[in-house]
Amino acid sequence: MRTTTEQLAPALKRALAPMYAIYGDEPLLALEAADRIRGRAREEGYSEREVLTAEQHFDWSRLRLSGVSQSLFASLRILELRVPSGKPGVDGGKALQEFSANLPPDTVTLIEMGEIDWRSRKSAWFLALESAGTMVEAAAVKRDRLPTWIAGRLRLQQQSADEATLEFIAGKVEGNLLAAFQEVQKLALLFPAGPLSFE
């Protein structure tokens, strides 16, 4: 199943999937999605956490071993696999397919990847992940949607802004969501409540 970072929060309220794979070219949204999944899993009692990072020369048998190992201390755990390049390679692709076919019990698996090109999205390993769990795309927010995104962030802080102000902020950050997020945080400190206007 595929979803977006915007659709993730309501989906997590309904049910926790056994596996999530986050991919995309927007680091802020990917980070927030991973935090939401971890937080929801902790609420459900998944207290143990194991993190694997698949960089160059990563031994993919570690993923299989982590999948079959049982904890002595906690029955529920979060298993995280980070693939910063978004390219697991031949060995990694096979390992991900095998892992997806035999997800470990009492475990929420969280796979964090970078941007996945269109070829990789048609690969056997990507399709195996999609059929076994939830694929969360952290897509960049396009410039024309940025004012709406900023307005949503302001609402979370009990703030609002007129259209001109939203356009001003969007123009200032030039499509950089992290910069937009920081601007919204600054506004929360400068203007604790109420509407904002730079007219």
C-alpha positions in Angstrom: 0.0 0.0 0.0 1.2 3.5 -0.8 0.4 6.7 1.2 1.7 10.2 1.6 3.1 11.9 4.7 -0.2 13.9 4.9 -2.3 10.7 5.0 0.0 8.9 7.5 -1.3 10.5 10.7 -5.0 9.4 10.3 -3.9 6.0 9.1 -1.8 5.5 12.2 -4.8 6.3 14.4 -6.7 3.5 12.8 -4.1 0.8 12.9 -0.4 0.1 13.1 1.0 -1.8 10.1 3.8 -4.4 10.6 6.1 -2.5 8.2 6.6 1.0 6.9 9.1 2.1 4.3 9.6 5.9 4.0 11.2 7.3 0.8 11.3 10.6 -1.0 13.3 13.7 -1.6 12.0 15.8 1.3 14.1 15.1 4.5 11.9 17.1 6.9 8.7 15.2 5.9 10.6 11.9 6.0 11.9 12.6 9.5 8.5 13.7 10.8 6.9 10.5 9.3 9.4 8.3 11.0 8.9 10.1 14.3 5.1 9.6 14.0 5.5 5.9 13.4 7.9 5.5 16.3 5.7 7.4 18.6 2.6 5.4 17.7 4.5 2.2 18.1 5.7 3.3 21.6 2.1 4.0 22.5 1.2 0.4 21.6 4.0 -0.9 23.8 6.9 -1.4 21.3 9.6 -0.4 23.8 12.7 -2.0 22.4 14.5 -0.4 19.3 17.2 -1.8 17.0 18.7 0.4 14.3 20.7 -0.9 11.3 22.3 1.4 8.7 22.9 -0.1 5.3 25.9 1.9 3.9 28.6 0.7 1.6 29.7 -2.9 2.4 26.8 -3.5 4.7 26.3 -7.2 5.5 22.7 -7.8 4.5 22.6 -11.0 6.5 22.3 -8.8 9.6 18.8 -7.9 8.5 17.8 -11.5 8.4 19.4 -12.2 11.8 17.7 -9.2 13.3 14.4 -10.5 12.0 14.7 -13.9 13.5 16.3 -12.9 16.8 14.0 -12.6 19.9 14.6 -10.2 22.7 15.3 -11.3 26.2 13.8 -8.1 27.7 10.8 -7.0 25.6 8.3 -8.8 23.5 7.5 -5.9 21.2 10.2 -4.0 19.3 10.9 -1.5 16.5 13.4 -2.6 13.9 14.8 0.2 11.9 16.7 -0.1 8.7 18.2 3.0 7.2 19.3 2.9 3.5 20.6 6.5 3.0 21.3 6.1 -0.7 17.9 4.6 -1.5 19.8 1.9 -3.5 20.2 -1.4 -1.7 22.0 -3.0 -4.6 21.6 -6.6 -5.7 22.3 -8.3 -2.4 20.1 -5.7 -0.5 17.3 -6.1 -3.0 17.2 -9.9 -2.4 17.4 -9.4 1.3 14.5 -7.0 1.3 12.4 -9.4 -0.7 13.1 -12.3 1.6 12.5 -10.1 4.7 9.2 -8.8 3.3 8.0 -12.3 2.7 8.7 -13.3 6.4 8.1 -10.2 8.5 9.2 -10.9 12.2 6.4 -11.2 14.7 5.9 -8.7 17.5 7.9 -6.2 15.5 7.2 -2.9 13.7 9.8 -2.6 10.9 10.6 0.9 9.8 12.7 1.3 6.6 14.0 4.8 5.9 15.4 5.5 2.4 16.2 8.5 0.3 14.8 9.4 -3.0 13.9 6.3 -5.1 14.1 6.7 -8.9 11.3 5.5 -11.2 13.2 2.3 -12.2 13.7 1.3 -8.6 10.0 1.9 -7.9 9.3 -0.9 -10.4 11.9 -3.3 -9.0 11.0 -6.6 -7.3 12.3 -5.4 -3.9 10.3 -2.2 -3.9 7.1 -4.0 -5.0 7.8 -6.6 -2.2 8.0 -3.9 0.4 4.8 -2.3 -1.0 2.9 -5.6 -0.8 4.1 -6.4 2.8 3.6 -3.0 4.4 2.9 0.7 3.9 5.1 2.8 1.6 5.1 6.4 2.7 6.3 9.0 0.1 7.9 12.1 1.5 7.5 14.1 -1.7 8.7 17.7 -2.0 6.0 20.3 -1.6 5.7 22.2 -4.9 6.1 26.0 -4.8 2.4 26.6 -5.6 1.4 24.5 -2.6 3.9 25.9 -0.2 1.7 28.8 1.2 -1.0 26.2 2.1 1.6 24.0 3.8 2.8 27.0 5.8 -0.7 27.9 6.7 -1.2 24.3 8.0 1.9 24.6 10.2 0.7 27.9 11.6 -2.7 26.3 12.4 -0.8 23.7 14.5 0.5 26.7 16.6 -2.9 28.3 16.8 -1.8 31.0 14.4 -3.0 32.2 11.0 -1.8 34.5 8.3 -3.3 36.3 5.3 -2.5 35.2 1.8 0.0 38.0 1.2 2.0 37.0 4.3 1.9 33.3 3.4 3.2 34.2 -0.1 5.9 36.4 1.5 7.2 33.5 3.7 7.0 31.0 0.8 9.1 33.4 -1.4 11.6 33.9 1.4 12.3 30.2 1.9 12.5 29.3 -1.9 10.9 25.9 -1.6 13.1 24.7 1.3 10.7 23.0 3.8 13.3 23.0 6.6 13.8 26.8 6.2 10.0 27.2 6.1 9.6 25.1 9.3 12.2 27.3 11.0 10.5 30.5 9.9 7.2 29.2 11.3 8.9 28.3 14.6 10.3 31.8 14.8 6.9 33.3 14.2 5.6 31.3 17.1 8.2 32.9 19.4 7.7 36.4 18.0 3.9 36.3 17.8 2.6 33.8 20.4 -1.0 34.0 19.2 -3.3 35.6 16.7 -3.2 36.4 13.0 0.0 37.5 11.3 0.3 40.2 8.7 3.3 41.9 7.1 1.3 44.5 5.2 
